[in-house]
Every structure is written in structure tokens, then in C-alpha cells.
């Protein structure tokens, strides 16, 4: 049966199906959260590969207007969180966290566009230290000869620098969407951004609250002739990034934290 969840950011989502923890009873209760917006061509394959890891999977359909919902209905044994309208990647991740926190204490995030190899999440899991609850970021490593969009190269360097200037950790890939987050800590960091900028802001707020951030190398698949769909808009999101970093730098200077 489905039910409504209020995420605390003004969004009411609908959750279908019932989550069950892996029978393997891992030492850390892990789930997978996949935010989706108009990824009808890739979502089924990504979710199927994620399921193979053996953890509960929460897919957040962030107001998709294509056939994403229909593709998700073809996949058995997942939890679907639905936003009636598109609210942004950060909002989708938070909705997934709110649902996942009922059954787990750590969440693995994987993008739905096909750039990640879901099995690489095992590398992040293997890097979790005992007695510490960090954010683990999958540092994307480009293969030799890989075609990488200029927006990705520039965006990564821009983001890495300003995350550091804002008081966040010094990272090689602050924009990677493959991560492990501790729950419920990630839900209570007070992040304000609700679109792509959420993923950089939460790194800064995490460090300010004493949550360690570590990186682990993972593969990335950039296929210019393939199915990958990105909703990153260079100019609009550059301006949004600039606004987010300006706010974070301001609060770093004038806040007592």
C-alpha cells in the first residue's frame, strides 16, 4: 500500500510498495536512492543493475513528463517515490532520504542517466571506516580517450575550487552523484539548495558540522553517441551555482560556526 510522506521541505510525496532490508543483514543498513527526471531510456537498466547489489532501492520520480513512470512500473521489488511536479535533484534526493530513513541508516545515491556503473558502489561501501559516519564521494576517473563534455570538465574544476573556498572539503570531484550519505544526519544539515546545487552545498555544510567527507575512485561512462541524458544547463546552473557559493561564503564569513 502507498502512503504520503512530508519531507520537511514543503513536498508531499507518494511512496508505493514496501521496503525490505537485505536478508544478508549488513553491519550498516544500506539502501540505494536514485533520483530520476525524464530518464525513460536509461532508468530501467540503471535500476536493474542497482538492484543486483542486494540492497533496497528507492527511486524518486521527480515529476517526469516522459515515459519514466511507465518504465518504473515494469521493475519489480523497488520503492517508488513520486513528485507530481519537478522540484529539482536535491529535493528528489531529500525525499528519497526521508523514505529510506525509515528502514536504513545510510543511503547510496546513483544518478539515473547511465554515467555510473552501479556495481562500483561496492567500492564506496568498502571504504566506510568503522566507528565513523562520513559522506563518501565517488571520484569519477576518466578512461584514456574518453570523450568528456567541456561543461563537465569546467564545472568540476569550478565546483571543486568554490567548495573549498566556501569552507568545504578539498575534493577532486565535488559534483559526482554517486555517494554514500549517513542518515538521518544528511536530512538535518539545513541545506537550502534543492536542485543540482544541493550536492555541493551539502559537502560544505557537512564539513561545518564535523561530518568527514572522503573520496573513492569510480568509473564513469560518457558516451556522446549513446543514451545518456543530462539536464544540466550551463548558463542557468552556472548562475545558480554562483548564487549558492556566494551565500555559503557569506555565511562562512559572518556566521559564528
TADA-V957644 format. One record per residue. D_FIRST is the distance of its C-alpha to the first C-alpha in Angstrom with 2 decimals. Layout:
BEGIN
d_first = {D_FIRST/D_FIRST}
END
This chain:
BEGIN
d_first = {0.00/3.78/6.79/10.53/13.09/16.79/18.82/22.12/23.71/22.83/19.75/16.31/13.82/10.31/8.38/6.26/5.95/7.33/11.03/13.72/17.33/20.10/21.77/25.05/24.51/26.42/28.57/26.70/22.91/22.47/19.74/20.39/19.70/20.74/21.37/21.75/23.67/25.09/25.34/24.61/27.57/26.82/23.15/22.36/25.32/24.76/21.15/22.23/25.14/23.13/20.82/24.12/24.82/22.41/20.34/16.68/16.61/15.12/16.25/16.82/17.62/20.16/20.66/22.01/24.02/24.74/22.73/20.83/17.41/18.47/19.74/16.59/14.68/17.40/16.62/14.56/13.28/13.02/10.93/11.55/12.58/14.01/17.13/18.27/21.82/23.70/24.39/26.04/25.63/26.01/23.34/20.93/21.96/21.51/17.95/17.32/19.27/17.40/14.08/16.11/18.16/15.53/16.22/19.59/22.96/24.10/22.75/24.44/24.53/25.52/26.50/25.12/28.59/29.80/32.49/31.17/31.28/28.03/29.89/32.19/29.52/30.97/34.16/32.48/30.85/34.28/35.88/33.91/36.62/36.36/36.10/35.47/32.32/33.46/32.10/32.98/33.84/34.32/37.81/38.02/41.19/42.67/44.16/47.80/48.22/44.64/44.43/42.92/42.56/45.02/42.31/40.57/43.86/44.96/41.60/41.32/44.85/44.44/41.23/42.61/45.71/44.11/41.43/44.41/46.45/43.57/43.70/41.01/41.53/43.92/41.82/42.53/39.24/37.51/35.46/33.71/29.94/29.55/29.35/28.04/27.21/27.10/24.16/24.17/27.73/26.93/24.74/27.71/30.62/30.93/30.97/31.51/31.31/28.09/29.28/31.18/33.33/30.58/31.28/34.94/34.59/32.34/35.07/37.63/35.66/34.78/38.47/39.40/37.10/38.53/35.70/37.43/36.78/37.85/38.07/37.69/38.95/36.52/37.20/36.50/36.51/38.25/38.87/40.58/40.42/36.87/33.35/32.87/31.84/32.59/31.90/34.55/37.22/40.47/42.07/39.12/37.51/40.97/41.47/38.09/38.91/42.32/40.92/38.51/41.33/43.73/41.41/40.94/44.69/45.44/43.24/44.77/48.22/47.68/44.94/46.00/43.38}
END
